[in-house]
Amino acid sequence: MLTDTHCHLDQVEDPEAAIAQACAAGVGRIVAVSEGPETIDRVMALARSHPGVVLAGIGLHPVPLASLSDEEADRALAAVERLLPEADVLGEVGLDHKVAVTPEEKARQRTFLDRLFALAAAARKPANLHSRRAERAALEAATLFHRQTGLGAQMHWFTHSAKLVRIANEAGNYVSVGPSAIGSAEVARVVLAIAPELLLLETDTPVPIGRVPNSPARAAEVAREVARIKGWSLDELERRTEENFARFLFAKNVAWE
């Protein structure tokens, strides 16, 4: 079985069909991540109706955060706090310096990210992080979260720099690879740098990649490409990524030293 560790399943036109197609392709588990306040309940409903197949990521994405007042963001955080114990992952959260440009905007994003991390620490949930134009800052935040809590931190769509991936490896942060790896020599070089014990798969559905429609079933195509890049059999790729995902989810049961 494979896991799509980052998917906006609630944004798919027909989630039921997408789940069925994914299972038929060997992608038997999907982490559905939320973005804004309006998506949290939809993600939880999908997870409740598909136990063991759809896992819930509950969080506040930095892009919708930018359009919320502090009071609105506080209410969204209250929803995260209420539902995170039932969910599986804090996500999607992170930093985005495309929408946060000024020092004040960047500081606000980081303040809310730290508040979300505090909720994850209290609920003992790992975190799934967004990092557009803020790769180093998000990586530093993820590393601090992991060091302070012992919980897993996943760098989503973090395949732009082999140097940063090596820093993530040293920190023990997971890196997920998506469809951008398919047919890209540049991304392949970054994938080669990801430590085998920290590698995960994702699709970021429904975002189209290379003008190709995206769905969680495409995680199987990503798996084949990553296995080729790494020089592994598909069985080995499946075994390694599933072991990694289990460790990411359940590090809360491991004493931090």
ABEGO torsion letter per residue (X at the ends): XBBBABBBAAABABAAAAAAAAAAAGBABBBBBBABAAAAAAAAAAAAABBGABBBBBBBBAAAAAABBAAAAAAAAAAAAAAAAABABBOBBEBBAAABABAAAAAAAAAAAAAAAAAAAAAGBBBBBBABGAAAAAAAAAAAAAAAAGBBBBBBGBAABAAAAAAAAAAGBBBBBBAAABGBAAAAAAAAABBAAABBBBAGOABBBGGBBBBAAAAAAAAAAAAAAAGBBAAAAAAAAAAAAAAAAAAAABBBX
